[in-house]
């Protein structure tokens, strides 16, 4: 298999170097697709563990080798350059979507019920020997106000799972293209790559990818949603249970009903409560403000929280975890500006936090929270 693979690549390289037309380049390019698809199909279909691992190794080598060859060729052949920038990039670009994380659920404050459900679904089921097995039906939808930790939860989940399980962090910029057919090709490439091993596909801001379909939608958008539905159905079939799909959104009401029906596990990620906010303040101060004895004696997480709570009551709104982080940073900069101007107190005082809270308004309104409360899965 190794000798045949290298013959395919060397032949394709020679043909591409001598290509005079786009058609010649496409013919040579097909050799790479044949090798790649052959390894992928073998890795998916075989029950022989040793052969499966061999095919995965060859596939990875094929991806890396093809990328290097095309990069080299693109410097010498304008025809191949154009193809390299469009048709060929799907060979290994999905590796750039793989999420690496050193965070774990221990780093996340609160949200215990959400963490427990994610642990049960994607961690415990594969790491613990149980007397029973739960057949997963569909994916997971995490929804809630912005800045409350939906993406952070997925990063922490990536830190909890085994290293041989890949997490694909898919954003709208990774798949949406102005070129006809490229968006469908991109999402298919991600699912094809994920099928090679146990994987999690995280569709961040899924509402931007899958808005409700109506008469005003473009043909390209309808085509993309249809392709995604097909891939989601294939990922959740009994023949292929390697993939767990997680979507996150601030606007669940905007997601297409057919997509929602394939994400039946509903996890609400809401704003932190009082105790969680105090803990977040404490953590963010340690992360953001670096130094010893850099706070006045009356500056502590509880005193900062009380100022925030007054602002929340006045605005009838709530601060998110992201808002708290912004407040801590703003307070630090306020202290720098004050010291440069007055040359007094080269440490952070409580008034620096008051000014920061005055400039950072709570983003989560009670009306927003009511909308999330009323949201129901189809």
C-alpha atoms as one frame of an Amber mdcrd trajectory, in Angstrom:
protein
   0.000   0.000   0.000   2.886   2.358   0.817   4.521   1.825  -2.604   1.234
   2.349  -4.463   0.536   5.509  -2.509   3.896   7.020  -3.365   3.493   6.102
  -7.019   0.152   7.932  -7.045   1.613  11.037  -5.446   4.735  11.117  -7.587
   2.661  10.672 -10.753   0.315  13.447  -9.697   3.218  15.729  -8.870   4.854
  15.234 -12.270   1.552  15.774 -14.075   0.819  18.928 -12.104   4.292  20.366
 -12.706   3.781  19.880 -16.441   0.124  20.918 -16.542  -0.675  23.382 -19.319
  -4.402  23.724 -18.663  -6.772  23.586 -15.712  -8.144  20.314 -17.083  -4.685
  18.689 -16.904  -4.330  19.843 -13.308  -7.755  18.484 -12.373  -6.877  15.068
 -13.820  -3.681  14.926 -11.753  -5.558  16.185  -8.704  -7.987  13.250  -8.932
  -5.105  10.886  -8.104  -4.785  12.540  -4.711  -8.521  12.234  -4.117  -8.385
   8.535  -5.038  -5.663   7.833  -2.474  -7.313   9.948   0.199 -10.798   8.474
  -0.335  -9.418   4.928  -0.452  -7.715   5.300   2.909 -10.765   7.033   4.412
 -13.208   4.351   3.220 -10.951   1.574   4.482 -10.586   3.215   7.902 -14.367
   3.560   8.228 -15.496   0.190   6.853 -12.974  -2.320   8.194 -13.451  -4.127
  11.515  -9.758  -4.981  11.697  -8.301  -2.597  14.292  -4.724  -2.900  12.992
  -5.810  -2.208   9.407  -7.953   0.712  10.572  -4.988   2.295  12.346  -2.768
   1.697   9.300  -5.294   3.397   7.017  -5.545   6.367   9.381  -1.769   6.702
   9.409  -1.603   6.606   5.608  -4.486   9.080   5.328  -2.721  11.559   7.586
   0.460  11.170   5.545  -1.533  11.616   2.330  -3.047  14.835   3.632   0.287
  16.273   4.745   2.121  15.163   1.594  -0.529  16.488  -0.757  -0.576  19.831
   1.032   3.210  20.212   0.776   3.235  19.173  -2.878   0.507  21.588  -3.874
   2.154  24.368  -1.909   5.397  23.718  -3.773   3.685  23.439  -7.169   1.613
  26.562  -6.675   4.819  28.630  -6.688   5.689  27.423 -10.213   2.405  26.824
 -12.007  -0.290  29.564 -12.176  -2.931  27.048 -13.294  -2.325  24.854 -10.243
  -2.175  27.978  -8.059  -5.808  28.765  -8.865  -6.894  25.183  -8.152  -4.829
  25.062  -4.968  -6.629  28.091  -3.578 -10.085  26.612  -4.221 -10.606  22.929
  -5.037  -7.651  21.404  -3.205  -7.742  23.136   0.163 -10.418  20.779   1.508
  -7.821  17.972   1.651  -6.391  19.057   4.982  -7.854  22.436   5.985 -10.213
  20.743   8.463  -7.197  20.045  10.705  -7.227  23.778  11.453 -10.672  23.417
  13.042  -9.483  20.920  15.650  -9.749  22.407  19.129  -7.013  21.870  21.719
  -7.772  22.850  25.294  -6.079  22.723  28.663  -9.252  23.787  30.489 -11.481
  21.345  32.340 -14.859  21.567  34.027 -13.056  22.325  37.298 -12.193  25.720
  35.789 -15.868  26.577  35.254 -17.837  28.077  38.113 -21.439  26.957  38.551
 -23.535  25.410  35.761 -23.370  22.023  37.502 -26.406  20.533  35.748 -25.027
  21.431  32.303 -21.591  20.052  33.159 -23.109  16.822  34.499 -25.104  16.275
  31.311 -22.100  16.943  29.062 -19.956  14.633  31.168 -22.557  11.864  30.971
 -23.002  12.269  27.213 -19.447  12.660  25.940 -17.074  11.632  28.756 -18.494
   9.040  31.145 -20.153   6.959  28.439 -16.767   6.222  26.854 -14.509   6.218
  29.940 -16.560   4.141  32.395 -17.485   0.462  32.269 -21.259   0.334  32.705
 -23.736  -2.528  32.695 -25.856  -0.668  30.152 -25.504   1.659  27.178 -27.627
   4.630  26.136 -28.159   4.990  22.397 -27.593   8.670  21.630 -30.399  10.196
  19.623 -29.364  13.396  17.865 -27.090  16.166  19.055 -26.927  18.801  21.772
 -28.057  22.431  21.657 -26.640  24.864  24.218 -28.520  28.140  24.248 -28.620
  31.222  26.428 -27.504  34.862  26.674 -24.160  35.920  25.199 -21.097  35.846
  27.407 -22.317  33.119  29.771 -19.867  30.365  28.863 -21.335  28.199  26.098
 -18.108  28.124  24.089 -16.032  27.825  27.262 -18.032  24.722  28.234 -17.078
  23.050  24.962 -13.418  24.005  25.473 -13.583  22.452  28.943 -15.242  19.336
  27.514 -12.360  19.075  25.036  -9.976  19.125  27.995 -11.901  16.351  29.761
 -12.029  13.774  26.975  -9.376  11.348  25.757  -6.765  12.770  23.415  -7.807
  10.414  20.609 -11.246  12.080  20.438 -11.073  15.143  18.194 -13.163  18.276
  18.723 -13.904  20.296  15.573 -14.645  23.944  16.385 -16.644  25.110  13.344
 -17.408  28.806  12.911 -19.360  30.501  10.141 -16.128  31.782   8.577 -14.876
  28.194   8.255 -17.678  27.019   5.989 -19.525  29.921   4.351 -18.095  30.964
   0.978 -19.166  33.301  -1.811 -18.371  30.584  -4.375 -21.237  28.337  -5.425
 -20.957  24.873  -3.867 -17.958  25.645  -1.646 -20.005  25.916   1.560 -21.562
  22.486   1.042 -18.133  21.049   0.191 -16.643  22.536   3.369 -19.251  21.142
   5.757 -19.028  17.748   4.057 -15.230  17.775   4.412 -15.553  18.402   8.153
 -17.965  15.499   8.634 -15.831  13.225   6.415 -12.773  14.004   8.521 -14.707
  13.546  11.779 -15.928  10.091  10.735 -12.374   8.730  10.841 -12.359   8.615
  14.659 -14.584   9.465  17.617 -15.236  13.191  17.259 -17.251  16.135  18.486
 -18.377  18.730  15.957 -19.083  22.050  17.662 -21.157  24.402  15.506 -20.604
  27.774  17.160 -23.340  30.389  16.590 -25.360  27.770  14.746 -28.205  30.249
  14.156 -25.962  32.132  11.705 -25.475  28.923   9.703 -29.030  27.568   9.796
 -31.611  30.332   9.809 -35.248  29.385   9.362 -36.068  28.645   5.740 -38.697
  30.700   3.975 -39.484  32.059   0.528 -36.932  34.849   0.894 -33.977  32.507
   1.483 -31.391  32.215  -1.277 -30.880  28.981  -3.169 -27.334  28.731  -1.778
 -28.609  28.917   1.806 -31.244  26.258   1.166 -28.631  24.010  -0.430 -26.284
  24.411   2.524 -28.965  23.563   5.115 -30.010  20.522   3.094 -26.397  19.315
   2.955 -25.959  19.856   6.694 -29.170  17.918   7.435 -27.928  14.974   5.361
 -24.572  14.997   7.172 -26.242  15.240  10.595 -28.500  12.293   9.771 -25.491
  10.267   8.663 -23.582  11.156  11.832 -26.432   9.988  14.095 -27.170   6.735
  12.250 -26.630   3.360  13.929 -23.939   2.513  11.388 -21.873   5.516  12.438
 -22.048   6.655  16.053 -18.575   8.201  16.160 -19.762  11.806  15.997 -21.444
  13.969  18.646 -22.818  17.272  17.340 -23.051  20.284  19.654 -24.550  23.596
  18.591 -24.502  26.870  20.523 -26.664  29.925  20.002 -27.916  33.149  21.547
 -30.977  33.043  19.283 -32.586  29.587  19.323 -35.766  31.063  17.846 -33.913
  31.762  14.571 -32.721  28.192  13.944 -34.425  26.140  11.240 -36.957  23.681
  12.694 -35.420  20.692  10.908 -32.021  21.473  12.458 -33.600  21.872  15.905
 -35.252  18.472  15.633 -31.794  16.931  15.213 -30.511  18.621  18.398 -32.984
  17.251  20.945 -30.832  17.585  24.074 -31.628  21.116  25.283 -29.155  22.722
  27.706 -29.824  26.246  28.938 -26.677  28.197  29.871 -27.836  31.206  31.860
 -26.154  34.096  33.676 -24.231  33.385  36.905 -25.979  33.729  40.258 -24.652
  35.752  43.205 -22.200  33.147  44.512 -20.950  32.375  41.012 -20.378  36.077
  40.280 -18.333  36.523  43.448 -16.228  33.489  42.503 -15.818  34.759  38.923
 -14.696  38.168  40.229 -12.132  36.464  42.452 -10.809  34.296  39.606 -10.688
  37.083  37.028  -8.841  39.411  39.393  -6.133  36.765  39.812  -5.924  36.209
  36.045  -6.121  39.834  34.910  -4.325  41.886  37.585  -0.760  40.677  38.023
   1.202  41.871  41.028   1.501  41.773  44.819  -0.219  44.183  47.221  -1.832
  45.975  44.283  -5.294  46.507  45.836  -6.600  48.851  48.509  -7.749  47.166
  51.730 -11.454  47.614  50.917 -11.189  45.987  47.481 -12.448  42.395  47.531
 -14.859  40.279  45.433 -17.850  40.967  47.687 -17.386  44.752  47.713 -17.090
  44.736  43.912 -20.184  42.533  43.610 -22.293  44.916  45.759 -21.512  47.798
  43.385 -22.415  45.595  40.425 -25.679  44.495  42.072 -26.797  48.103  42.505
 -26.171  48.753  38.821 -28.094  45.585  37.877 -31.092  46.663  39.959 -31.105
  50.132  38.405 -30.945  48.727  34.870 -33.188  45.703  35.551 -30.470  43.699
  33.821 -27.772  41.170  34.688 -24.037  40.977  34.150 -22.588  37.965  32.335
 -19.243  36.330  33.012 -17.787  38.184  30.015 -19.071  41.510  31.402 -17.311
  40.817  34.706 -14.047  40.161  32.895 -14.411  43.486  31.056 -15.061  45.291
  34.348 -11.872  43.906  35.927  -9.785  44.982  32.920 -11.386  48.450  32.850
 -10.692  48.928  36.570  -7.022  48.132  36.017  -6.736  50.698  33.217  -8.604
  53.266  35.325  -5.982  52.820  38.058  -3.153  53.343  35.539  -4.723  56.548
  34.183  -5.399  57.873  37.700  -1.845  57.229  38.875  -0.237  58.786  35.772
  -2.361  61.914  36.211  -2.101  62.299  40.015   1.003  60.300  41.010  -1.036
  59.008  43.979  -1.901  55.452  45.012  -0.031  53.164  42.621  -2.535  50.416
  43.375  -6.161  49.750  42.498  -8.811  51.322  44.691 -12.540  50.613  44.923
 -13.352  53.822  43.051 -11.540  52.403  40.000 -14.070  49.577  39.994 -16.981
  52.019  40.448 -15.888  53.912  37.354 -15.466  50.666  35.436 -18.946  49.479
  36.402 -20.324  52.885  35.351 -18.911  52.383  31.848 -19.782  48.661  31.433
 -23.517  48.178  31.328 -25.130  44.769  32.033 -26.011  43.201  28.695 -28.614
  40.643  29.755 -32.100  42.115  30.104 -34.952  40.440  31.953 -36.871  40.461
  28.671 -34.091  38.384  27.108 -34.290  35.908  29.958 -38.048  35.594  29.527
 -37.583  34.779  25.838 -35.154  31.983  26.700 -37.547  30.686  29.335 -40.346
  30.517  26.789 -38.241  28.774  24.194 -39.268  25.154  23.593 -37.724  22.585
  21.333 -39.763  21.418  18.355
